[in-house]
Amino acid sequence: MPSFFSRLLGARAPERKSSRAMLSLQSMAAPQWTARNNVALTRAGYERNAVCYRAVRMVAEGAASVPWLAYEGRAETPEHPLLRLIERPNPSDTSVSFLEALISNLLLYGDAYVEGAFVDGLLREAYCLRPDRMSVVAGRNGWPSAYVYSVAGDSVRYDIQGRGIEPILHIRLFNPLDDIYGFAPLAAAQTAVDTHNAASFWNKALLDNSARPSGALVYAGPEGGHLTDEQFERLKQELEENFSGAFNAGRPLLLEGGLDWKALSLSPKDMDFSETKASAAREIALAFGVPPLLIGLPGDNTFRNYEEANRAFWRQTIIPLVRRLQKAFHAWAQPGFAPFRFDYDADRIDALAQERALEWSRIGGAAFLTVDEQREAAGYGPMGKPAK
């Protein structure tokens, strides 16, 4: 029984094609980037890229685990109302889920929003709002005058009062080109995320095609013989339907009528997608402030060991982020409370335990300091008195 190739080439037709290659090669096209908006970036990064997802989770989980402290003057107030609010912000959230959502929004969108719920003028609950549903209304002076939260066609407007605790706390990362919305680390990592995803898609497509490179069907018929346009299009259609995809992987070709298969192999350099993916993954981790060593990425020798990388991660990424959140909550809630300040409990952070031990040894070895002076230098109050 003749193959479909012989059936295609059995009848001679007017000669039109001048090229002998039956499978055209795709030339290098312009790169395709994810749309420059936060929702599209979140789908391409957080939802479809394991490195981005893990980096965001590491930062959010680490920052949410840091214990908060509150002080009124020099006295610690463990029962401060705001600490209780952070511990249980609303009936659906705990401090961990609330802060994780807040920090994740900040990393993915550059903005984080908190809605305050008031009872008799007192702040009682706090809710983390989705940034993709929030829009900021600019006033005549260009600064925010109101916030509009839209869900399923309904909108709620929160006007900025200019006194007391505002209904919305807006935390944003610095954006040099926008006075209202922040700039997300995910946006800075867009090129690396798209490159990493493209390498994964390429590898997946290669596996779907039996892990073999493309080739070309060459027509070597009678001298001066060529395929017609109709034969050319039918041949391409038959190849796509019968010899492409994972289901047809390994299916042999039966060539007749002067057709010859020429495999087009790629050099090892062209096939080295693992290094391309690793380089893009390191850039993604860098944008979120996570040492690549902590994510298990190969080829990173910046840190001598895991412990050093972990300390750098906490000192350079987690702690500054916690301080940013505490400063934002302090500035937002200050009008409704007596003077206070937030701090964090460094003694309960395992990653900084070695640094704290060295600090205590250094202070304890200062013989020229009294016991109370040593306690004050370590962050504690005098003997028999509460910590400052």
C-alpha positions in Angstrom: 0.0 0.0 0.0 1.6 3.3 -1.0 2.4 5.8 1.7 0.8 9.2 1.9 4.0 10.7 0.5 3.8 8.6 -2.6 0.2 9.5 -3.0 1.1 13.1 -2.7 3.9 12.9 -5.3 2.3 10.4 -7.6 0.7 12.9 -9.9 2.9 15.5 -11.5 1.6 19.0 -11.7 2.9 22.3 -13.0 6.2 23.2 -11.4 6.1 26.2 -9.1 8.3 25.7 -6.1 11.9 26.6 -6.5 13.2 25.4 -3.1 14.0 21.7 -2.4 13.4 21.9 1.4 10.0 20.8 2.3 10.1 21.9 6.0 10.8 25.5 6.4 12.8 26.5 9.5 11.5 29.2 11.8 13.8 32.2 12.1 14.6 34.1 15.2 11.7 36.2 16.2 11.4 39.1 18.7 11.1 37.9 22.3 7.6 37.8 23.8 7.3 39.4 27.2 4.5 39.1 29.8 2.2 42.1 29.7 3.4 44.9 32.0 0.7 44.7 34.6 0.7 43.2 38.0 -2.0 40.7 37.5 -0.3 39.2 34.4 3.0 39.2 36.2 1.5 37.4 39.2 0.1 34.7 37.0 3.4 34.2 35.1 5.5 34.5 38.2 3.8 33.4 41.4 1.4 30.9 39.8 3.7 29.4 37.1 7.2 29.8 38.3 8.5 27.6 41.2 11.5 29.8 41.9 9.4 33.0 42.2 6.8 31.2 44.3 9.4 29.8 46.7 11.2 33.2 47.0 7.9 35.0 47.9 6.9 32.3 50.4 10.3 32.4 52.1 10.2 36.1 52.6 6.6 36.2 53.7 6.9 33.3 56.1 10.1 34.6 57.6 8.8 38.1 58.2 5.5 36.9 59.5 7.3 34.7 62.1 9.1 37.6 63.8 7.6 38.4 67.2 6.4 42.0 67.6 7.0 44.1 70.8 5.3 47.3 71.9 6.7 50.0 74.2 5.2 53.0 75.9 8.2 55.1 76.8 10.9 52.7 78.1 8.4 50.2 79.4 7.4 47.2 77.4 3.6 46.7 77.2 2.9 43.1 76.2 -0.9 43.7 76.4 -0.9 46.7 74.1 -4.2 46.8 72.0 -2.3 46.9 68.7 -0.3 43.8 69.6 -3.6 42.0 70.3 -4.9 43.4 67.0 -1.9 42.0 65.1 -2.2 38.7 66.9 -5.9 38.3 65.9 -6.7 41.0 63.3 -10.1 39.5 62.3 -12.2 36.4 62.9 -10.8 34.8 59.7 -7.1 35.5 60.2 -4.3 35.0 62.6 -1.1 37.2 62.8 0.7 34.7 60.5 -1.9 34.5 57.7 -2.6 38.3 57.9 1.1 39.3 57.7 1.9 36.6 55.1 -0.9 38.0 52.8 0.2 41.6 53.4 3.9 40.8 52.6 3.1 38.7 49.6 1.0 41.5 48.2 3.8 43.9 48.7 6.3 41.7 46.9 4.0 40.8 44.0 2.2 44.2 43.5 4.4 46.7 45.2 1.4 47.8 47.2 -0.4 46.4 50.3 -3.7 47.6 51.7 -5.2 47.2 55.2 -8.8 48.1 56.0 -9.5 49.2 59.5 -12.9 48.3 61.1 -14.0 50.6 63.9 -16.5 50.2 66.8 -17.4 53.4 68.6 -14.5 55.1 66.9 -12.0 52.5 68.2 -9.9 50.3 65.9 -11.1 46.8 66.5 -10.3 44.7 63.4 -8.0 44.8 60.3 -8.4 43.2 57.0 -5.9 42.7 54.2 -7.4 43.8 50.8 -6.3 42.6 47.4 -4.3 45.2 45.5 -5.7 44.2 42.1 -9.2 45.3 43.3 -8.0 48.6 44.8 -7.7 51.9 42.9 -6.4 55.2 44.3 -8.2 58.4 43.5 -5.8 61.3 43.1 -6.9 64.7 44.4 -6.3 68.1 42.9 -2.8 68.3 44.3 -1.9 64.9 42.8 -1.8 63.0 46.1 -4.3 60.3 47.1 -7.7 61.6 48.2 -9.7 58.4 48.3 -9.4 54.6 47.8 -12.0 52.6 45.8 -12.3 48.8 46.3 -14.2 47.0 43.5 -15.6 43.5 43.7 -18.1 41.9 41.2 -19.3 45.2 39.9 -19.8 46.8 43.4 -17.4 49.4 44.7 -16.7 50.9 48.1 -15.1 54.3 48.5 -12.9 55.2 51.4 -12.2 58.9 51.7 -9.0 60.2 53.3 -10.1 62.1 56.4 -6.9 63.9 57.3 -7.5 63.2 61.0 -7.6 60.3 63.3 -6.9 56.8 62.0 -7.6 56.6 58.3 -9.9 53.8 57.1 -7.2 52.4 54.7 -3.5 51.8 55.4 -1.5 51.9 52.2 2.0 50.4 52.3 4.0 50.8 49.1 7.5 50.2 47.9 9.4 53.0 46.3 8.5 53.7 42.7 10.6 56.4 40.9 8.0 56.9 38.2 4.8 57.0 40.2 3.7 59.1 43.2 0.7 56.8 44.1 1.5 53.2 43.4 4.5 51.2 44.4 7.0 49.2 42.3 7.0 45.4 42.9 10.1 43.2 43.1 8.3 40.9 40.7 8.2 43.6 38.1 12.0 44.0 38.4 12.3 40.2 37.9 10.0 40.1 34.8 12.8 39.4 32.3 14.2 36.6 34.4 10.8 35.1 35.0 9.9 35.1 31.3 13.3 33.6 30.4 13.0 30.9 33.1 9.4 30.0 31.9 10.4 30.0 28.3 13.2 27.6 28.9 10.8 25.3 30.8 8.3 25.5 27.9 11.0 24.7 25.4 12.1 21.6 27.3 8.5 20.5 27.7 7.9 20.9 23.9 11.1 19.0 23.2 9.9 16.1 25.4 6.5 16.1 23.7 8.3 15.6 20.4 10.3 12.5 21.6 13.2 14.7 22.8 14.5 15.0 19.2 15.4 18.1 17.3 13.5 19.2 14.2 14.5 18.1 10.7 13.8 18.8 7.0 12.2 16.7 4.3 14.1 17.2 1.1 12.5 16.4 -2.3 15.1 15.0 -4.6 12.9 14.0 -7.5 13.7 14.1 -11.2 15.9 16.9 -12.4 14.0 20.1 -12.4 11.1 18.6 -10.5 9.4 20.5 -7.7 6.3 20.3 -5.5 3.3 22.4 -6.3 1.8 24.7 -3.7 -1.0 22.2 -3.1 1.4 19.3 -2.6 3.5 21.4 -0.3 0.6 22.4 2.0 -0.8 18.8 2.0 2.6 17.4 3.0 2.9 19.9 5.9 -0.6 19.0 7.1 0.1 15.2 7.0 3.3 15.7 9.0 1.6 17.7 11.7 -1.3 15.3 12.0 0.6 12.0 11.9 4.1 12.6 13.1 4.1 15.4 15.7 3.2 15.4 19.4 3.9 13.0 22.3 1.3 10.4 21.0 3.2 10.0 17.7 6.7 10.0 19.3 9.0 7.4 17.7 6.6 6.7 14.8 8.7 5.8 11.7 8.6 7.6 8.5 8.1 5.7 5.2 9.6 7.9 2.5 9.0 7.4 -1.2 8.8 9.5 -4.3 12.2 11.1 -3.9 11.8 12.4 -0.3 14.7 12.3 2.1 14.8 13.1 5.8 17.6 15.4 7.0 17.9 15.7 10.8 18.8 19.1 12.1 20.8 18.6 15.3 21.5 21.3 17.8 24.9 21.9 19.3 25.5 21.1 23.0 25.8 24.9 23.6 22.4 25.5 22.1 20.9 22.7 24.1 22.3 24.0 27.5 19.0 25.2 28.8 19.9 24.2 32.4 22.5 26.9 32.7 20.0 29.4 31.2 17.4 28.4 33.7 19.8 28.5 36.6 21.0 32.0 35.6 17.4 33.3 35.4 16.5 31.6 38.7 19.4 33.4 40.4 18.1 36.8 39.1 14.6 36.0 40.3 15.9 35.2 43.8 18.1 38.3 43.7 15.1 40.5 43.0 13.3 39.3 46.1 16.4 39.4 48.3 16.8 35.7 48.8 20.3 34.2 48.5 20.2 31.6 45.7 21.9 29.1 48.0 18.8 29.0 50.2 16.7 27.9 47.3 19.1 25.2 46.3 20.2 26.8 43.0 23.5 25.5 41.6 26.5 27.6 40.7 26.2 30.2 43.5 29.4 30.6 45.5 28.7 34.0 47.0 28.4 32.6 50.5 30.8 30.1 52.1 28.0 28.2 53.8 24.3 27.9 54.3 24.4 29.6 57.8 26.1 32.7 56.4 23.6 32.9 53.6 20.7 32.5 56.0 22.0 35.3 58.3 22.4 37.6 55.3 18.9 36.8 54.3 17.5 37.8 57.7 19.7 40.8 58.1 19.3 42.3 54.6 15.7 41.2 53.7 13.6 40.0 56.6 14.5 42.5 59.3 14.2 45.6 57.1 10.9 44.4 55.8 9.6 43.9 59.4 10.8 47.4 60.4 9.0 48.8 57.3 5.7 47.1 58.4 6.1 48.3 62.0 6.8 51.9 60.9 3.7 51.8 58.6 1.4 50.4 61.3 2.8 52.9 63.9 2.2 55.9 61.6 -1.3 54.7 60.7 -2.5 53.9 64.3 -0.6 56.5 66.2 -3.5 59.1 66.2 -5.8 56.7 68.1 -3.4 55.6 70.9 -1.1 57.0 73.5 2.5 57.4 72.3 4.1 54.1 71.7 6.6 52.3 69.4 7.1 48.9 67.9 10.1 46.7 68.0 10.9 43.0 67.4 12.2 40.3 69.7 15.6 39.4 68.2 16.2 36.8 71.0 13.5 34.6 69.5 14.9 34.6 66.0 16.9 31.4 65.6 18.8 32.6 62.5 20.3 35.5 64.6 21.0 33.4 67.7 24.8 33.2 67.0 25.0 37.0 66.5 23.1 37.6 69.8 25.4 35.2 71.6 28.5 37.1 70.4 26.9 40.4 71.3 26.2 39.2 74.9 29.8 37.9 75.2 31.1 41.3 74.1 28.9 43.2 76.5 29.6 40.8 79.4 33.3 41.2 78.8 33.1 44.9 79.3 34.3 45.1 82.9 34.1 48.9 82.9 30.2 48.7 82.7 28.0 48.0 85.6 25.4 45.2 85.5 22.6 47.6 84.8 24.6 49.3 82.0 25.3 45.9 80.5 21.6 44.9 80.6 20.7 48.2 79.0 23.2 47.7 76.2 21.7 44.3 75.6 18.2 45.7 75.4 17.0 44.9 78.9 15.9 47.1 81.8 17.8 47.4 85.1 17.7 44.6 87.6 14.3 44.1 89.0 12.7 46.4 86.4 10.9 45.6 83.1 12.9 45.7 79.8 13.0 49.0 78.1 
